[in-house]
Amino acid sequence: MSLQFYNTLSRRKEEFVPTIPGEVRVYACGPTVYDYFHVGNARAFVVFDTLRRVLERRGYKVTFVQNITDIDDKIINRANKEGRKASDVADEFTAAFRTDLAELGNRPADITPRATEHIPEIIAWVQKLIETQHAYVMEGDVYFAVRSFAAYGKVSGKNIEELEEGARVEVDPRKKDPLDFALWKAAKPGEPSWESPWGPGRPGWHIECSVMSMKYLGESFDIHGGGEDLIFPHHENENAQSEAVTGKPLAKYWLHNGHLKIDGEKMSKSLGNFRVVRDILSVMPRQVLRLFLLSAHYRSPLDFNPENIEAVQKGYEEIWRTLGRLREVLAFPVAADESFDKDVAAFAVGCGQSLARFDQHLDDDLNTAGAVGEIYSFANHIKKMLAQRTFRFSAASQAALTQARLQLMAMNDVFGIGEDMPIKNAEVQALQDQRREARQQKDWAESDRLRKVLEAEGFWVEDMASGAVLVIPAALGIKKDVCERKL
């Protein structure tokens, strides 16, 4: 199957063909830095980090740009409320964003532009819109004339004749048309501002993303991503103010993830039902959070509730145990018996089939839900192999299990959970060796005592059919109040 994505622009699934063979240019909307980001924001961040990994897995050279909106009404409002400079608020939460994104397991973007670092480019683009009669000046403000762009509505699918002035449309009696939106906002007392041909002011939100994306990716790039709440008006306006000048669609493919919900409602700061990611990561392994965020198809809604999280926790624990089982068996092989090799050959075939299904899911519009399910199935495939009482370690089985371990790690890495087992310290290794010796001597009382010591230190202990003894760090448990506002 070829790589396919559902394109918001066409309202259908399309084969992915990059503009430049072998290269993919991606722009994903980043945060407005006025607070810590919540787990609803994190879904978009993890989805597009995963998209980047999948594209790289397919051999593409990816340029990934994720912006930071560091001048905005929300930033100014918080600064005024706290008696601080807007730039200080933006700097604080930009640093927090970078820290929390790393803790979440996302790789840093290739380029992370900040809006305030691109004021000259923004002013130049606004001037182009004025010169081409797609924008007009009104008392120091500059507005985009929506009806001057005949294709307005192509991204969101909205009919311009049916759009009405409302909560999602910026209201200003000075506008020539209620649908027009601000490109440049005249300075107000106490607000940050920059000099421009129209007087001091600051950029509007939409123009920031257009200018930054085109500066680093070109006037028309491959993929633009973000949450579905950005389709209108943000992404609609981005495309309009860009294409109005260039004559080219801003992006070839537009991808949007669904909402994260809690108690059936969209999670958002405006509703007050959000959960801050840094709080969640204090009680939950980031691997579990990432798997949870990818456990449903990215375009589908996902409910943040204890039952869903508990199911993912159990799945992650089994992946973790499987990696541990593989490590212990490969570290302490038992006597070889080549009569087992026919079973090993069948096992290897099953591994290859599992990997093929995994990639097919990802090729089909980034179906992470199916791919995560395949990881669970693959871990179970390995578990069944290791559980056979007739298991004997040979050169063939060593090669097959080594390859299976590498394959599981590679599959995990697509989701950002690909870490290997940590190296055990000397004390734990000594306890494991003592327990193995006790079992060989059939000293069951000592074996049980050592098991309890290891478990008290936070390790899983499992006596495997092959004769190996599994001792690995237990996955961090999830506190029961993780989905409650007790963090």
Secondary structure, DSSP 8 states (H G I E B T S, - for coil): ---EEEETTTTEEEE---SSTTEEEEEE---BSSS--BHHHHHHHHHHHHHHHHHHHTT-EEEEEE-BB-SSHHHHHHHHHHT--HHHHHHHHHHHHHHHHHHHT----SB--BGGGGHHHHHHHHHHHHHTTSEEEETTEEEE-GGGSTTTTTTT---TTT--SSTTS---TTSSSTT-EEEEEE--TTS--B--TT-SEEE-HHHHHHHHHHHHH-SSEEEEEEEGGGIIIIIHHHHHHHHHHHSS-SEEEEEEE--EEETTEE--TTTT---BHHHHTTTS-HHHHHHHHTSS-TTS-EE--HHHHHHHHHHHHHHHHHHHHHHHHHHS-----GGGHHHHHHHHHHHHHHHHHHHHHHHBT--HHHHHHHHHHHHHHHHHHHT-TT----HHHHHHHHHHHHHHHHHHHHTT---------HHHHHHHHHHHHHHHTT-HHHHHHHHHHHHHTTEEEEE-TTS-EEEEE------TTTTTT--
